Amino acid sequence: MENFEFYNPVKILFGKGQIEKLNTLISKDKKILMIYGGGSIFKNGVYDSLLKALKGFQLTEFGGIEANPTHETSMEAVKLIKEKNIDFILAVGGGSVIDATKYIAASVYFDNKDPWQILSEGADIEKALPFGTILTLPATGTEMNANSVISKKSTQEKLAFSSEKIMPVFSILDPTTAGSLPKEQVANGVVDAFVHVVEQYLTYLASAPLQDRMAESILKTLIEIGPAVFRNPHDYDAMANLMWCATMALNGVISVGVPQDWATHSIGHELTAYHNIDHARTLAIVLPGLLLVLRKEKREKLLQYADRIWDIKLGSEDEKIEKAVGKTISFFESLGIQTRLSNYGVLTGTIDLIVKRFRDRKWLGLGDRQLVTPEKVKEILMHQL
């Protein structure tokens, strides 16, 4: 097992009716900016619950965060925060709203510089505005971690950053808020959480059996409850388990002491940047190709995955790996998520653009052992045409 440091200060309030406790979590003297997305909170009852819980608080609203949150919209929120002297943010929504809030919270104090440098150059974040979250779409795990992904429309880029300064003060996870989600978004959530686990699990052996077993338990649970929550998002138990799986998938617990990959995400981000494909669907496209192209490098863990997750006992090693990848594809497609670039109208021209972008950024080796070169990226994507 590798050396590690673990820190996670986020307070989680899980279950029905937890929004009612908001007035105990935020000081009454705070000027609050409530950030949300396309307005679903007005339909699912969350907005009314919030107003009731925050009666008497100084509350300003900012809506319109995109499904892939942008630098441009985030800067509008930063301007409003400075105009209104806001000193606390409440993010109400899914991963996009929370990711945007993290970027906004850090950008407020990024004076006299372009905040995009946080993503493009890895500029340090010395301070961020405190914020809490109310999660309405389980998927990304951003409600309990230090990560954020932001797009820039003007340059068609999508980049990630991470800092302990942008961890939420608290996150409220009420599965009833997600019951009215469209089935497509529920499917995205299942796949997103699944691939988050895979990025920390399907690497190479690191003498960390506890982390492996914890990762496997999340994967097995997602396979078990995924179809049920997809069929009926109002199924409280299924949604509750999806919500907690998604949080546990990326709150740092299963990543300690083990190598991580994230090449699937890096490649997938470019498909979103160029074609605006849903994040989870880009992962479902890229992952099968990556696992097959890197089957030699990931052989030991792929065989473990085949055995422990999909109960594949028969066949040669290559046959077991191919069956495991096939079952992964079948699982994604059972949730209505297609796994080929051609399903989304993506042609070889986009593959060439992605490869060129990685070369231009000098990203010459992605993945757990930096083996995913631009040439490998092309091979992975060509496999998924």
Secondary structure, DSSP 8 states (H G I E B T S, - for coil): ----------EEEESTTGGGGHHHHS-TT-EEEEE-SSSGGGTSSHHHHHHHHTTTSEEEEE----SS-BHHHHHHHHHHHHHHT--EEEEEESHHHHHHHHHHHHHTT-TTS-TTHHHHT---------EEEEE-S-SS-GGGSSEEEEEETTTTEEEEEE-GGG--SEEEE-GGGGTT--HHHHHHHHHHHHHHHHHHHSS---S-HHHHHHHHHHHHHHHHHHHHHHH-TT-HHHHHHHHHHHHHHTSSTTTTTS----HHHHHHHHHHHHH---HHHHHHHHHHHHHHHTTTTTHHHHHHHHHHTT---SS-HHHHHHHHHHHHHHHHHHTT----GGGGT--HHHHHHHHHHHHHTT---BTTTT-B-HHHHHHHHHHT-
